[in-house]
């Protein structure tokens, strides 16, 4: 039997304090509702009035602020994990896109048009590609570790770890790609003005901007 009154007020107050993925938030609120309603029903069976049963259920469940803190940590973990998965997809996309684009537009590095390629430029391009591959592997290991060990770690600690990882990964990878683009446009502007390279760089900016927004949002949860 659904309960109303004090339980609804409690849920409304909890709802206002939570921020994060809508589906996860809805699941958490549903779990809290069921717990409160089950407790209130048990107290009514013991002879308490509806109002008294709700009041006792709410009191024993815990204050809104404390419960909201725990629920918010769960929401932060959910958002951060979603960001990690999006980061993995973004890195795979960019590594493949840059490598395929380079081969189709530029060809082998030794056939790079114009004067011999500056060794620094070759190092930068290679570093960007290797960093993307390494980052993808690190993300895969991180996701596997969270899946295996996540239950042994508190939601707050896990959220903090994932948030820091997301911010650091986006900053490092985004900065590397920016420097590679800047170096390429400085050394070989004619190649980077090719329509295909312009498309690749535009997609890169859009992907990294989205990842940056997601990582930044993690800091606010």
N, C-alpha and C positions, 0 to 999 in steps of 0.2 A: 504494500500500500504506500503510495507516494505521500511524502510529508510536505507541509508548506509552513510558512511563517518564519520561525527563527532559522531553520535550515536554509531556506531560500535567501534570507538576509546574509547568512554566512557565506553562501556560494557566490552571491553578488559581490560581496566585499572581496572575496578571494579572486574572483574574475577580474576585478579592476586592478589588482596588484600584479597580475601575471602578464608577461609579454614574451612572445616567441611564436614558433610554428603553430598555426591555428588547429591543425588536426591533433597534435600532441596535447595542446592546451585543453581541447575538448575532451580528450580521453582522461586527462588528469582530473578535470572537474567532474566527469562522470564517475570515476572511481571514488572521489571524495563524497559525492552525493550518495552512492550506494552504501558506503560505509556508515554515513550518518543515518540514512534511512533504516538500515538494518539494526543499528544500535537503538534508534528511537522506537522501532517496532518491538524490540526485545524488552525495553523498559515499559512500554505500554502493556505488554503481556504480564509484566510484574505488578501492574496495578496503577502505574502513574498516568496522569492525564496526558493528552497529546502535547500540550504546551510544556508540561513538566518533563516529558520524555525527550522532546526536542532540546530543551534547555540542558538537560543532563548529557545528552549525546554530543552537543556542541562543546560543552565545557570539558568533557573528558577527551574529546578529539584533539584539542589544543587551540591556542590562540591563532587568529587569522595571520598575523605577521610571521609567526614561526612556521606555520604550514606553507605560507606563500614563499618563504625563503627556500624551503626544501623543494617545492614544486618548480620554482624559478630555476633552481640548479638543474633539474631534469630537463627543462625547456632549453637551457643554455647548452647542455650536452647534445640534445637533439639537433639544435641549429648548427653547432660546431661540427658535428659528425656529417651533417648535410653539406657543410662548406668544404670539409676534407674530401668528400666524394666528388663534389663539383670541381675542386682543385685538381684532383686526379684526372677527371675527364678533360679539363682545360689543358693540362700539361700534355696529355697524350695527343690531343688535337693540335696543339701548337708545334710540338716536336715533329709530328707527321707532316703538317702543313708546310713548315719551314724546310724540311728535308726534301719533300716532293717538289715544292716550289723552286728550291735552289737547283735541283737536278734538271727540271724542265726549263727554267729561265736562264740559269747560269751555266749549268753543266759541271763537270769535275773542277775542283779547285785549281788544278794545274792549267786548266783551259780558261781560267778567269780572264775576261777581255782586258786589254790595255797593258800597261807595264806590269812587271811581276808583282804579285800580291805581297803587301807588307806582312812580314811574319807576325807582327802584332795583331793584324786583322785576322789572319788565319787562326791564331790562338784564340781570339775573342769569339769567332764563329764556332769553333770547335768546343769551346767552354760552354757556350749557350746550349748547344745540343747535348753535351754530356751532362750538364747540370739538370736539364729537363729529364733525361733518362734516370739519373740518380734520384731526383726528387720523386719521380713516379714510383720507383722501387721503395723509397722510404715511406711514401704514403701507403702503399700496399701493405708493407710490414706493420705500419701504425694501425691500419684498419683491422688487420688480423689480430694484433695484440689487444686492441680494444674489445674485439669480439670474444677473445679467449679469457682476458683478465678483467674486463670492465666491471663485472659484478663484484670483484674484490676491491674495487677502488670507489671512494665516495664520489658522488655526482659533482660536488664542488671542486674537488681536486682534479677530476677528469675534465671538467669544463675549463678550468684554468689552463691545463696542459694543452688541450686542443686549441683553445683560443690563441695562446702564445705561438703554437706551431703554425697556425694559419696565418697570423700576422707576419711572422718571420719569413715563412715560405713565400708569401706574396711579395713582400718587400725585396727579398733577395732575387727571386726569379724575375720579377717585374723590372728591377733595376738592371739586371743583366741583359734582358731583352732590349731595354731602352738604349743601353750603351752600345749594343751590337748594331741596332738600327742607326744610331747617331754616327758610329764609326763607319758603317757601310755607306751612308749618304755622303760622308766627308771624303772617303777614299774613292768611291765609285758611284758618283751621283747619277750617271747615265743608266746604271743597272737598277738602282733603287727607284728610278722614275718610271720604270716599266710598269704597265698597267697591272700585271700579275703581282708584282712586288707591292704595289700600292694597296691592292686588295688584301694581301697577306698582312701587311702592317696595320691596315684598318681593322681587320678581324682580331689581330693581336691586341690592339688598344681596347677594343670592345670587351674581349674576354678578360683581360687583366683588370679593366675597370669594374666589371661585374664581380670578379673575385675580390678585389679591394673593398668593394661595398659590403660584400658578405662578411669578410674578415673584420671590417670596422664595426658592423652590426653586432658581431660576437662580443666586442668590448663593451657594448651598452646593455647586454643582457645579464 
